[in-house]
């Protein structure tokens, strides 16, 4: 290979995590190639769609603390590009008042001094109309939370990467990765070499990691992304200051139910169940399971009287889930110039700028900005087959 074809870094997967990683590497003047198997933009992975929820409300302190800087990084990208990527709406968190999940969210915000407003059953409807709080449920608002404009964010960060000299090649599926001091990446259209590689392949991470001798306990699930029609227009609209919401658990649900105010589709509110059905990422549209939709219908009928309890639009998304629902951010145990970002478990989009920064730091051999022990591969040590 000629020197012109040798990159400093190749990033595999142009979703939100890969795009921000490539951008961060380019800001460090690293010659970087971003590879994507589908035509950009696409709806096949986990980063598409117009909106995502951004919040500091988490049960784990380390996420809340990372989000403090993450908000700053999103704002920095807005300033650099002039694009609006975030709209503050607040996040209404509800759940059984004495339950572990609900109390975990509340205590983490209190501990980290995150601005919040605690609601009571008596004043709830003064602040939050058109929602029926379940008996025994508590409620508070993370006032920093809001909506991220996901498609726009992805386009903007990829554009910034290219302005810095980064190269994006889509419609190139990676078919092989050969580790070594110089890593060789073979795609459906060519062969590339780099001093380092970052694998951020979302639902296809497990397949790609097999090429470098690692088997991680990653489960791919298909999520039904549901939109529900308002009975009266703008009842739950972002312009009417209706917040995003999160139900931690309850009689209707064993996993989170979350919602975003109507915005992307006029008159439709996005409400989803944070769980899905295991799938092959290349066969996701063959699944017909609608048990999550049934759960949502029951919840909406009881608690959101301003919505028609039948989904008006159902789209698909995929989560790549780890057993503990925490990310994988680490170097390959045998090849330090291969870095892995995977298993974002359906809550990783908001962390995109921070994940990009951390994976960049790992790639450059720097001390990461945060303690990455919750995200290390070693927590799955018995599930690793490092055969290389």
C-alpha positions as CSV (number, residue, x, y, z in Angstrom):
1,X,0.0,0.0,0.0
2,X,1.1,3.5,-0.7
3,X,1.6,6.0,2.1
4,X,-1.4,8.0,0.7
5,X,-3.7,5.0,1.6
6,X,-2.5,4.7,5.1
7,X,-4.7,6.4,7.7
8,X,-4.0,7.3,11.2
9,X,-7.4,5.9,12.2
10,X,-10.3,4.0,10.7
11,X,-13.6,4.3,12.4
12,X,-16.1,1.5,11.5
13,X,-19.8,2.5,11.8
14,X,-21.1,6.0,11.0
15,X,-23.8,6.2,13.7
16,X,-23.7,8.8,16.4
17,X,-20.8,7.2,18.3
18,X,-18.6,6.6,15.3
19,X,-19.3,10.0,13.8
20,X,-18.4,11.8,17.0
21,X,-15.3,9.6,17.4
22,X,-14.1,10.4,13.9
23,X,-14.8,14.1,14.4
24,X,-12.8,14.1,17.7
25,X,-9.9,12.4,16.0
26,X,-10.0,14.9,13.1
27,X,-9.9,17.8,15.6
28,X,-6.6,16.3,16.8
29,X,-5.3,16.5,13.2
30,X,-5.5,12.7,12.7
31,X,-6.0,11.4,9.2
32,X,-9.3,9.5,9.7
33,X,-11.5,7.4,7.5
34,X,-15.2,6.8,8.6
35,X,-16.7,3.6,7.1
36,X,-20.4,2.9,6.8
37,X,-22.0,-0.2,5.3
38,X,-25.2,1.5,4.2
39,X,-26.0,4.6,2.1
40,X,-26.0,7.7,4.3
41,X,-28.3,8.7,5.8
42,X,-30.1,5.5,6.6
43,X,-32.7,4.0,9.0
44,X,-31.1,0.5,9.5
45,X,-29.3,1.0,12.8
46,X,-29.8,2.8,16.1
47,X,-29.0,6.5,15.3
48,X,-31.8,7.5,12.9
49,X,-35.0,9.4,13.6
50,X,-35.6,13.0,14.2
51,X,-35.5,13.1,18.0
52,X,-33.9,11.7,21.1
53,X,-34.3,12.4,24.8
54,X,-31.4,14.1,26.6
55,X,-31.3,14.1,30.5
56,X,-29.2,14.1,33.5
57,X,-31.7,12.0,35.5
58,X,-30.0,8.6,35.9
59,X,-29.8,6.1,38.7
60,X,-26.0,5.9,38.4
61,X,-23.9,8.9,39.4
62,X,-21.3,8.3,36.7
63,X,-23.8,8.9,33.9
64,X,-25.2,12.1,35.6
65,X,-21.6,13.4,36.0
66,X,-20.7,12.6,32.4
67,X,-23.8,14.4,31.2
68,X,-22.8,17.6,32.8
69,X,-19.9,17.9,30.3
70,X,-21.9,16.3,27.5
71,X,-24.4,19.2,27.6
72,X,-21.4,21.6,27.1
73,X,-20.2,19.6,24.2
74,X,-23.6,19.6,22.5
75,X,-23.7,23.4,23.0
76,X,-20.2,23.8,21.6
77,X,-21.2,22.0,18.4
78,X,-24.2,24.2,18.1
79,X,-22.0,27.3,18.4
80,X,-19.5,25.9,15.8
81,X,-22.2,25.2,13.3
82,X,-25.1,27.6,14.0
83,X,-27.4,24.6,14.1
84,X,-30.1,24.1,16.8
85,X,-29.6,20.6,18.2
86,X,-31.3,20.7,21.6
87,X,-34.6,22.0,22.9
88,X,-35.1,22.3,26.6
89,X,-38.4,20.8,27.7
90,X,-37.7,19.3,31.1
91,X,-38.2,15.6,31.9
92,X,-41.0,14.5,34.1
93,X,-39.9,11.3,36.0
94,X,-42.7,9.2,37.5
95,X,-42.7,5.9,39.4
96,X,-43.8,4.2,42.6
97,X,-42.7,6.6,45.3
98,X,-40.8,4.0,47.4
99,X,-39.5,1.9,44.5
100,X,-35.7,1.4,44.0
101,X,-35.8,2.7,40.5
102,X,-37.7,6.0,41.1
103,X,-35.7,6.7,44.3
104,X,-32.4,6.0,42.4
105,X,-33.2,8.7,39.8
106,X,-34.2,11.2,42.5
107,X,-31.3,10.6,44.8
108,X,-28.7,10.9,42.0
109,X,-30.1,14.2,40.9
110,X,-30.1,15.5,44.5
111,X,-26.6,14.3,45.2
112,X,-25.3,15.9,42.0
113,X,-27.2,19.2,42.6
114,X,-29.1,18.9,39.3
115,X,-31.9,21.5,39.1
116,X,-35.2,19.7,39.8
117,X,-38.8,20.4,40.9
118,X,-40.5,17.8,43.1
119,X,-44.3,17.5,42.4
120,X,-47.0,16.3,44.8
121,X,-50.3,14.6,44.0
122,X,-52.0,17.9,45.1
123,X,-50.1,20.2,42.7
124,X,-49.3,17.7,39.9
125,X,-52.0,18.7,37.5
126,X,-51.4,22.4,38.0
127,X,-47.9,21.8,36.5
128,X,-48.6,18.8,34.2
129,X,-52.1,18.9,32.7
130,X,-53.5,15.9,30.7
131,X,-51.5,13.3,32.6
132,X,-53.1,11.1,35.3
133,X,-50.5,10.2,38.0
134,X,-50.9,6.6,39.2
135,X,-51.9,6.1,42.8
136,X,-48.8,5.8,45.0
137,X,-46.5,7.3,42.3
138,X,-44.1,10.1,43.0
139,X,-43.1,12.7,40.4
140,X,-40.3,15.3,39.8
141,X,-39.0,17.2,36.9
142,X,-35.3,17.3,35.7
143,X,-35.5,20.8,34.4
144,X,-32.3,20.5,32.4
145,X,-33.6,17.8,30.1
146,X,-35.1,18.1,26.7
147,X,-35.1,16.9,23.1
148,X,-32.1,16.3,20.8
149,X,-32.7,16.7,17.1
150,X,-31.0,13.4,16.2
151,X,-30.9,13.4,12.4
152,X,-29.8,17.0,12.3
153,X,-27.0,16.2,14.9
154,X,-25.7,13.3,12.9
155,X,-25.6,15.3,9.6
156,X,-23.9,18.3,11.4
157,X,-21.1,16.3,13.1
158,X,-20.4,14.3,9.9
159,X,-20.2,17.7,8.0
160,X,-17.8,19.0,10.6
161,X,-15.7,15.9,10.3
162,X,-15.4,16.4,6.6
163,X,-14.6,20.1,6.9
164,X,-11.6,19.0,9.0
165,X,-10.4,16.8,6.2
166,X,-12.0,13.5,7.3
167,X,-13.1,11.0,4.7
168,X,-16.5,9.2,4.8
169,X,-17.1,6.2,2.6
170,X,-20.6,4.7,2.8
171,X,-21.9,1.6,1.0
172,X,-18.8,-0.3,2.2
173,X,-19.5,-3.2,4.4
174,X,-16.5,-4.4,6.4
175,X,-15.8,-8.1,5.7
176,X,-12.5,-8.5,7.5
177,X,-10.2,-6.9,10.1
178,X,-6.6,-8.1,10.5
179,X,-4.9,-6.8,13.7
180,X,-1.3,-5.9,13.9
181,X,0.9,-2.8,14.3
182,X,-0.9,-1.6,11.2
183,X,-4.5,-2.8,11.1
184,X,-5.9,-3.9,7.7
185,X,-9.6,-3.4,7.1
186,X,-11.2,-5.1,4.1
187,X,-14.6,-3.9,2.8
188,X,-16.9,-4.8,0.0
189,X,-15.2,-2.1,-2.1
190,X,-11.6,-1.9,-1.0
191,X,-8.8,-2.5,1.4
192,X,-7.6,0.1,3.9
193,X,-4.8,0.3,6.5
194,X,-4.5,2.4,9.6
195,X,-2.3,2.7,12.8
196,X,-5.5,2.3,14.8
197,X,-9.1,1.2,14.4
198,X,-12.2,2.1,16.4
199,X,-15.2,-0.3,16.1
200,X,-18.5,1.5,16.7
201,X,-20.8,-0.8,14.6
202,X,-23.9,-0.8,16.7
203,X,-26.0,-4.0,16.1
204,X,-23.3,-5.4,13.9
205,X,-20.5,-5.0,16.5
206,X,-20.7,-8.6,17.6
207,X,-20.1,-9.9,14.1
208,X,-17.1,-7.5,13.5
209,X,-15.6,-8.2,16.9
210,X,-15.4,-11.9,16.0
211,X,-12.9,-10.9,13.3
212,X,-10.5,-9.7,16.1
213,X,-11.1,-12.7,18.4
214,X,-13.6,-11.2,20.9
215,X,-17.0,-12.5,21.8
216,X,-19.0,-10.0,23.9
217,X,-22.5,-10.8,25.4
218,X,-24.2,-8.3,23.2
219,X,-27.9,-8.8,22.4
220,X,-29.6,-7.0,19.6
221,X,-33.3,-6.2,20.1
222,X,-35.8,-4.6,17.8
223,X,-37.9,-1.7,19.3
224,X,-41.2,-0.5,18.0
225,X,-41.0,3.3,17.9
226,X,-44.6,4.4,18.3
227,X,-46.4,7.7,17.7
228,X,-49.8,8.4,19.2
229,X,-52.3,10.9,17.9
230,X,-53.6,13.8,20.0
231,X,-57.4,14.0,20.3
232,X,-57.1,17.8,20.4
233,X,-54.2,19.3,18.5
234,X,-51.2,20.6,20.5
235,X,-52.3,19.1,23.8
236,X,-48.9,17.5,24.3
237,X,-46.9,19.9,22.1
238,X,-43.3,21.0,22.7
239,X,-44.4,24.6,22.1
240,X,-47.0,24.3,24.9
241,X,-44.1,23.5,27.2
242,X,-45.2,19.9,27.6
243,X,-42.1,18.0,29.0
244,X,-40.6,14.7,28.0
245,X,-41.5,12.0,30.5
246,X,-40.1,8.8,31.9
247,X,-42.0,6.1,33.9
248,X,-39.4,4.2,35.8
249,X,-41.6,1.2,36.5
250,X,-45.2,0.4,37.6
251,X,-48.2,-1.9,37.2
252,X,-48.2,-1.5,33.5
253,X,-44.5,-1.9,32.8
254,X,-41.5,-3.8,34.0
255,X,-39.2,-1.6,32.0
256,X,-39.2,2.2,31.3
257,X,-41.9,3.9,29.3
258,X,-40.7,7.2,27.9
259,X,-42.3,9.9,25.8
260,X,-41.3,13.0,23.9
261,X,-43.8,15.9,23.2
262,X,-45.3,16.1,19.7
263,X,-42.8,17.7,17.4
264,X,-41.5,15.6,14.5
265,X,-44.9,14.5,13.3
266,X,-47.6,17.1,13.6
267,X,-50.2,16.0,16.2
268,X,-48.4,12.9,17.2
269,X,-46.5,12.2,20.4
270,X,-43.6,9.7,20.5
271,X,-44.0,7.1,23.3
272,X,-42.0,3.9,23.5
273,X,-41.3,0.9,25.7
274,X,-37.7,0.6,26.6
275,X,-37.5,-3.1,25.8
276,X,-37.8,-5.2,22.7
277,X,-37.5,-8.6,21.0
278,X,-34.2,-10.2,20.1
279,X,-33.4,-10.1,16.4
280,X,-30.8,-10.6,13.8
281,X,-29.9,-7.0,12.7
282,X,-30.2,-8.0,9.0
283,X,-33.6,-9.6,9.5
284,X,-35.3,-7.1,11.9
285,X,-38.3,-6.3,9.7
286,X,-39.4,-9.9,9.8
287,X,-40.4,-9.6,13.5
288,X,-44.0,-9.0,14.2
289,X,-44.1,-9.1,18.0
290,X,-46.3,-6.2,19.3
291,X,-46.4,-7.1,23.0
292,X,-44.7,-3.8,23.8
293,X,-47.4,-1.9,21.9
294,X,-50.0,-3.7,24.0
295,X,-48.3,-2.4,27.2
296,X,-48.2,1.1,25.8
297,X,-51.8,1.0,24.8
298,X,-52.9,0.1,28.3
299,X,-50.7,2.8,29.8
300,X,-51.9,5.5,27.5
301,X,-55.6,4.6,28.0
302,X,-55.1,4.9,31.8
303,X,-52.8,7.9,32.1
304,X,-52.7,10.0,28.9
305,X,-56.4,10.8,28.3
306,X,-55.6,13.3,25.5
307,X,-54.2,10.6,23.2
308,X,-55.9,8.0,21.1
309,X,-54.7,4.7,22.5
310,X,-53.9,3.2,19.1
311,X,-50.5,3.9,17.5
312,X,-50.8,6.1,14.4
313,X,-47.3,5.3,13.2
314,X,-45.0,2.4,14.2
315,X,-41.3,2.5,13.1
316,X,-38.3,0.3,13.9
317,X,-35.1,0.8,15.8
318,X,-32.5,-1.5,17.3
319,X,-30.8,-1.5,20.7
320,X,-27.5,-3.4,21.3
321,X,-27.8,-4.4,24.9
322,X,-25.2,-5.6,27.4
323,X,-26.3,-7.7,30.4
324,X,-25.9,-4.7,32.8
325,X,-27.1,-2.1,30.3
326,X,-23.9,-0.2,30.6
327,X,-21.7,0.7,27.6
328,X,-18.5,-1.0,26.4
329,X,-15.7,1.6,26.0
330,X,-12.4,-0.1,26.0
331,X,-9.3,-1.2,24.1
332,X,-9.0,-4.7,22.8
333,X,-7.3,-6.8,25.5
334,X,-4.6,-8.1,23.1
335,X,-4.4,-5.3,20.6
336,X,-4.2,-1.8,22.1
337,X,-4.6,-0.1,18.8
338,X,-8.2,-1.5,18.4
339,X,-10.7,0.4,20.4
340,X,-14.3,-0.7,21.0
341,X,-17.5,1.3,21.6
342,X,-20.5,-0.9,21.8
343,X,-23.6,-2.0,23.8
344,X,-25.2,1.4,24.2
345,X,-28.4,-0.3,25.3
346,X,-30.9,2.2,23.9
347,X,-29.7,5.1,26.0
348,X,-26.4,6.1,24.3
349,X,-27.3,8.8,21.7
350,X,-27.2,11.7,24.2
351,X,-23.7,10.7,25.2
352,X,-22.4,10.9,21.6
353,X,-20.1,13.8,22.0
354,X,-18.6,12.4,25.3
355,X,-18.3,8.8,23.9
356,X,-16.5,10.3,20.9
357,X,-14.1,12.2,23.2
358,X,-13.4,9.1,25.3
359,X,-12.9,6.7,22.4
360,X,-10.5,9.3,20.9
361,X,-8.6,9.5,24.1
362,X,-8.4,5.7,24.3
363,X,-7.2,5.6,20.6
364,X,-4.4,8.1,21.3
365,X,-3.3,6.3,24.5
366,X,-4.3,9.2,26.7
367,X,-5.7,8.9,30.2
368,X,-9.5,9.0,29.8
369,X,-11.4,12.1,31.0
370,X,-13.6,9.8,33.2
371,X,-13.2,6.6,35.1
372,X,-14.1,3.9,32.6
373,X,-14.2,1.0,35.0
374,X,-18.1,0.6,34.6
375,X,-17.5,0.2,30.8
376,X,-14.5,-2.2,30.7
377,X,-14.6,-5.4,28.8
378,X,-13.1,-7.2,31.8
379,X,-16.5,-7.2,33.6
380,X,-17.5,-9.9,31.0
381,X,-14.2,-11.7,31.3
382,X,-15.7,-15.2,31.2
383,X,-17.5,-14.3,28.0
384,X,-14.3,-13.3,26.1
385,X,-12.6,-15.6,23.6
386,X,-9.4,-13.8,22.7
387,X,-8.0,-16.3,20.3
388,X,-5.5,-14.0,18.5
